[in-house]
Amino acid sequence: GAGRDHAPVQAALGWLARNAPAQQLDDNPGFPADDPLAWNKGMLYYYHLARARALRAAGLEALEGQAPWAPPLCEWLLGRQGRDGSWRNDNPLMGEDQPELATALAMLTMQELLPATEKGEK
């Protein structure tokens, strides 16, 4: 893949730094907060997986001027886990209200939060 110095990667990381604070986890910043359909709430697990993968691939523990991104995301995920071990989104727009989908996305995101040594990477 493209390195961190590649112009589109720099643009994406800049957008995340401007629009996606590490502590803002209850909204997808790619959608307006005042959207009547609440799309900003409808793709939370997918958004968090994509963001975690991008930041992990870039080798960034924190975006410029922000706190580390992984600890608050881990806490957010664990706080949303149901008593039965599953996850679900209250917003049904993208199917994340189905525990099968939300749980798969949450578990994949948790994998991105593991230190590289625990994932067997060198």
C-alpha positions, -999 to +999 in steps of 0.1 A: +000+000+000+009+036-002+032+050+025+024+077+051+041+103+029+018+096-001-003+127-008-038+109-006-027+093+027-016+126+041-049+141+030-069+114+047-048+116+079-053+154+079-091+150+075-091+126+105-070+150+125-094+179+118-127+160+120-123+129+142-110+136+177-099+105+196-126+111+222-155+117+198-168+081+194-206+084+194-208+099+159-194+092+124-179+126+115-184+119+078-221+128+081-237+160+093-248+158+130-282+173+120-290+147+093-327+138+099-320+102+092-291+102+116-265+087+093-239+099+117-251+072+140-258+046+114-223+034+105-205+036+138-189+001+139-179+002+103-164+037+107-144+027+138-130-004+120-120+017+090-104+044+111-086+019+133-072+001+103-061+033+087-043+046+118-028+012+125-015+009+089-001+044+091+017+034+123+001+062+143-006+060+180-022+094+179-032+120+153-014+153+153-025+174+183-047+145+197-045+120+225-038+083+216-068+069+197-067+032+208-075+034+245-107+055+242-119+033+214-113+002+234-132+016+263-160+027+240-163-008+225-163-025+258-189-001+272-213-010+244-209-047+246-241-064+256-246-088+285-246-117+260-212-106+246-226-092+214-227-056+201-254-038+183-262-003+171-296+012+180-296+028+145-308+004+119-297+023+087-268+000+078-278-032+095-256-026+125-287-031+147-281-068+138-258-083+165-242-106+139-229-076+119-221-052+147-203-080+167-182-089+137-172-053+131-165-047+168-143-078+170-123-069+139-118-034+154-106-050+187-081-069+166-067-036+154-063-025+190-040-054+199-003-046+201+016-059+170+034-085+191+002-101+203-010-104+167+022-122+158+036-094+136+073-086+136 
